[in-house]
Amino acid sequence: MRFHKYQGTGNDFVMIDDRQRIFPAADNALVRRLCDRRRGIGADGLILLRTLSDYDFEMVYYNSDGYVGSMCGNGGRCTVAFAHRLGVIQDKAHFLAADGPHEASIDANGIVRLRMIDVAGQQDTPDGVFLNTGSPHIVRFLPTSTLAEYNVYAEGRAVRFGDAFRERGGTNVNFVEAPVIDGQPWQVRTYERGVEDETYSCGTGVTAVALAAARRGAVSPVPLRTIGGDLSVSFELHADGTFTNVYLNGPAEFVFEGDIAL
Ligand SMILES: N[C@H](CCC[C@H](N)C(=O)O)C(=O)O
């Protein structure tokens, strides 16, 4: 079976053209093995591109643990680039993902602008600010000059597997440092549920960070810097605290393709 490898700001995915429904979608061990960086191709997740009536395509996202996850923002951007490469779309896409319909566009440089779900609000918790941007996220703001040395793995795991989120299936956890100079990027590091490690970037995560940062003076479009590169998030904030017209913008790149024996 043919696969394509994509990455968006260092968040990497195995992409399968599953328009013919050939992929054994219930084989979680297979997905886990394909994502394994020693025994397989290596990726933070695997995505099936499928046909679906009334949409350009459907995106089915698995975390590297082999199980279907919630919305993946970087994966969504990469799926749009993949659909473009396959000729499934031109420069605009209307597709279905785990959290519902999405609109997106891709420019000549491979920059994908992806509309995210409207976000109803944010809750302050002892672990940080909680938001759902298609996936659940905690956003914890750190003091200046502490993010680089921060133990994202240990602190992220403590929240992800903590009592507060156990009944909700856990959460992703983002650690943030605000810019010292206005206009500079908000720096973000993320511990990802389902990967169970820090990743180089998380799209729904930086979206959550931008919306949480809006309450701390950040103005749309918000520039964000992850280990794997730069993204920006634009939005409209309403008087009741809700966010609409939320867009995640950034690069999505084809890396290589190959064949796997199933
Ligand atoms: N990397 C993804 C997030 C995947 C969400 C996943 N970790 C889960 O909670 O199921 C992103 O770019 O938004």
The ligand as a Gaussian input file, in Angstrom:
#p B3LYP/6-31G(d) Opt

LIG

0 1
 N       -1.430000      17.407000      16.918000
 C       -2.820000      17.754000      16.828000
 C       -3.624000      17.507000      18.036000
 C       -4.116000      16.129000      18.048000
 C       -5.050000      15.909000      19.182000
 C       -4.714000      14.679000      19.900000
 N       -3.449000      14.696000      20.564000
 C       -5.876000      14.286000      20.775000
 O       -6.115000      14.896000      21.817000
 O       -6.587000      13.357000      20.362000
 C       -3.015000      19.143000      16.296000
 O       -2.193000      19.622000      15.529000
 O       -4.017000      19.774000      16.608000

